Amino acid sequence: MDWETFTKDHPNAHVLQTLEWGKLKEQFGWKMDHLIHKEWGAQILIRSILPGMKMAYIAKGPLAPNSNIKSWLNGDECGADFLKQVDDYCREHKIFFIKIEPDEEECGSIPAGFIRSFHAIQPLNTILVNIADDDEKILARMKQKTRYNIRLAERKGVKVEVSDDIETFYQLAKQTSQRDRFGIHSLKYYQTAYQLFHNRGQCELFLAKYAETAISGIMVFANGMRAWYFYGASSNEHREVMAPYLLQWEAIRWAKRMGCSVYDLWGIPDYREAYLENNFMKTEDGLWGVYRFKRGFGGRVFRSAGAFDRVYNPRLYQFYRLLFNLRRLGV
């Protein structure tokens, strides 16, 4: 069975488990493969860290009938057989460890045979907005200031357009990166992501224009009942017209038309919700400004299960951990 056929039985899979995402990552240093055992399956990405050092990665998977962490902990026979298939694959391909980041909420459990990873690839925290209701109910759940800023952008004459102008989006992203010290992808990466998903009707680029000039943009993806806001950018000019608020609102309305009931704002600081709420007005650096913006849309903080590593070569794994820490320190 091929991956597209298998995923038809998992229509609400995370977008990072779609074939298009695998094709995207293949063009930027990863190799894609798939493992399937009955109702269990995973898109696996493989990357060489150094010659002779290959890691594997399952992003927001595996796909399973139920919660896969709980299934493994509870001795699910099919889950155990799938895990054996993963082990056999990794050993055959001389992979020294595999990282999984399940598409689940934190439950405090660790799958048998895994260790909690010392680093995650995807954000641990996000904000999920319920968009299953009508527009008025969605707006009513937003913070008053967010509703005000959406209407302010409209009054100021900001216009949101669906666009394929990735070059303009990239130029805005470079301004954002320089201003807020965020890393961004290459122009080719954004172009490839857009083309792969837009060709299947699963991605739109929205640009906000003021006085005929693009001043902000976002790229949004959809699969099944969920939509994800992954990439955003804004100009240093005309920030007073609050274009990003109207952009998000139009993207939410697009996601509703796509049949989505959840809008994932993706990526907020890695703290518990109580700490976030107690400190978001006091802290300016990092993702705190992002949190102040995203919390206004009336969603709930969702903390993922996190990242788990299954180690096949402890010596190489310890070397990788040392190498990772040195790179993080800029050594």
N, C-alpha and C positions, 0 to 999 in steps of 0.2 A: 504494500500500500504506500502511495506517495504522500508527502506531507500535506499537500492541499486537500487531498481526499480525506485524510485523517482529521484535519482541523475543521472540516464541515460538521463533524460531530462535537466540536467545541467552538460554537459560533461566537461566544463571548470571551474568547482567549485574549490575553493581553496582547497589545499590538507588537510587543517585542518578541512574541512567539510566532509572528506571521512570517511567511516565506519572503515577503518584500523586505522585512527588516533584515533577514539573513542575507539577502542579496545586497542590501546596502552595506552591511558590515564586511561582506566579502571584497568590496572594492576599496576597503580601507584597513587592510592588514589582518583580517580574520578569515578563517576557513569555516564554511557552514556544513553541518551534517545533521542527520535526523535519526532518532531511535524510536521505535514503536513496539510496544508489547501489549496486545489486546487493547484495553481502554486507556492505557498509559502511553505517553509519548513526550518527546522533548526535542526542540531545536537546540543543537549544541554548537557553540562557536569555539573554535580552537585558534590559539595564537602562540607563536614562538616568542618567549621572553628573551632568550639568548640561544645560540646554537646548542641543540641538544636539550633544551628546556621548553617543553610545550605545556601550556595550561589549557583547560577546557572550562566553558562557562555556559550555564543555563540561566538565561535572563527571564525572570517572571514566569518560571515554570518549575517542574514539568507540568504538563496538562494531565489531569486525572479526573475521575468521576467525582471525587470528594476532596476534602482538604488533604493534600499529599503529606504534609508533615504528620498530621494525626494518623493517617493511614500507615505510614512507616512505623510510628511509635506503637500503634495498636496491632502490629504484625499482619497487616494486609498482605495476603499471599501474592496477589497480582503486583502490588507495589514492590514487594521483596524480589520478585522475579525481574521486574523492570530494573531495579537497582543492581541486580547481578549483571544484567545486560550492560548497564552503564559501566560497571567495574571491568567487565571483560573488554569492552570497547577501549577504555582508557589504558588498560595494560597493553592491549594489542598495539595501540598507537603511541606507546611510550609517553603518556601524559603523566606528569608528576603530581598534579592535583586537579580536582574539578571544583569549581565554585558554583553554588546554586543560590539564586535569590527568588524564593517562591512568591507567587502572586497571592499572598495571604496577609492577613492582619497579625500583628504580634500576639503570640500566645505564651511566650516564655519557655517553649519547648525546643529541644534540639533533636533533629532526626538521628536515629541510631547510626553510629559509625561516622558521624560528621563532628566537626568542631565549629564553634562560632568563629567566623572569620575576623581577622584584625582590620579588615577594610571592606567596604561595600562599593560597588560600581554605580548602582542606581541610588537615587536619594532615598533615605530611610523614611522621611516624613513628606507627606503631601497634604493637600486640602481637596476633599471631594465635595462637589456641589451637586445637590439633587436638582435635576432639571426636568423631572418627569411631570411637573405641574405646569399650569399655564403661566404666561409671562408675568402677570400681575403677582402671582404667588411667589415666583422666583425673585422678583424685585423686592417684594415685601420682606423676604428673609435676609436681604443684603443690609449692610450697615447704612445708616442714613447718609453718611458722607459719600459713600460709593454711589448710591442712587443720585445724589446731588451732582456728583462729578460726571456721571453718564449724561444727565440732562444739560449740564453746563457745556460739555463738548458739543452736543447737538445745537445749543443756542449760539455757540461761537462759530458755527458753520463747519465743523469737522465732518468730513464725509468718509465713510468706510467703503472700500471697494474690494471685490475679489480680484486677484491679480496673479499673473505668472511672472512678474518682474523680480526674479530672484536676485539679480544684480543690485537693484535698489535696496532690497531687504538686507543684503550683505553689507552695503555701505553704511546703513543704519546700525547694523550689528557691530561694525568696527567702532563706531562712535560710542556705542554702549559699552563695549569692552574697555576702551580707553578711559571712559568716565567712571565706570563702576568697578573696574579691575576684575571683570569676568572673562574666563576663557571662552572662545567661540570656535566653531568649526570653520573649515575652508569653504570657499565659494562652491567648489565642486561637490563637497559633501551636501550642502543645502540643495543644490541643483539635483543631485542624484536622489536624495530623499523625496523631494517634491515630485520628481518624474515617476518614480516607482509607485508611490501611493496615489498620486493624483490620477494616474492612468487607470486606476481601479476605483476611482471615485471616493477615496478614503483620506484625502488631504486637501486643504485649501490654504492659500496664502492670503491674508487680509492686510491691506495697507490703508492707513488713515491719512487723509490729505487735508491740509489747511492752506488756504490761498493757493490751491493748485499744486502744492508741493507735498510729497510724502514725508511725514514726520514720525511715523511709527508703524510697526508691522508685527504680525504674529503668524506662525505656521502651526496649524492644528490638524491632528490626525484622529481618525475614528475607526473603530472595529467593534461590531456587535452593539452592545448597549452602552459602550463607553467612548468618550472622546478625551484626548490628551492635548494640553497646551505644552509643547516641548520647547519651542524657540520663539523668542521675542526680541525686539530691537526698537530703539527710539532715538530721535535726533536730540542734539543739545539745544535746539531752537524750539520756541513756542511750547515749552513744557506747561505753561499756564493754562493751555486750552484742554488739558486732561484727556488727550486722545487715547491713551492706553485703556482707560475705563470703557470708552465706547467700543473700542476694538474687541475687548473681552465679551462685552454684551452681544455684539453681532456674531462672534464666534459661538457663543452659547446658543443663540437662536439657530445658527447653522447646524450645530450638533443636534438640537431638537428635531430639525427637519430630517436629519439623517436617522432618526429613530433612537437616538441615545437618551438614556435617563440619568447618566452620571457624567459630569465634566470634571476631569482631573487636572488641577492647576499645577501639579508637579513641582516638587523641590522647594522646601522651606527649611529653616535651621533645624539641626538635629538635637532638639530638646523636647521634653515632655510638654504637653499642652499648657499645663499650669505655669510652667516656667516661661513659656512663650508669652502667655497673656500678662504675666507680671513684669515682663522686661521689654516688650516690643516698643514701648514709648521712650525707653532709656538708652537704647543701643542703636548705633548707626551703621556699624561696619558689617561686612559680609552680606548674608542673606536677610538681615533684619529688615531692611527697607522692602525687600520682596515680600516678607511675611506681612508687613503692615498693609501692603497693597492687596495681597491675595485674601487675607482674612475678611476683607470688606465684602466679598461676594457671597457670604452667608453659608459657607460649607463647613464641614467638620474635619478636624485634623485626623489623618489616618496614618498610623505608624505601622510600617510593614514588618513582617517576620524577621527581616534582616538577611544577612549573607552567611552561608555555611560552607565550609571547605571539607572535602573528603580527600585525604592525603594518601598518595601511593608511594611516594619517595620522600621520607622525612628529611633526609639530608638536603636534597634540592629545595624542599619547601622552606627549611630554615635559611638557606642561602637567599632564596627569593624574598623572604620576609626582611632580611637584612638589607638587601638591595632596594626594596620598596621604601624602607625607612630612610636610607641614605638619599634617595631621589627626592623624597618629600622634604628633606632638610636642605636640598639643593647642593649636596656634596658631589 
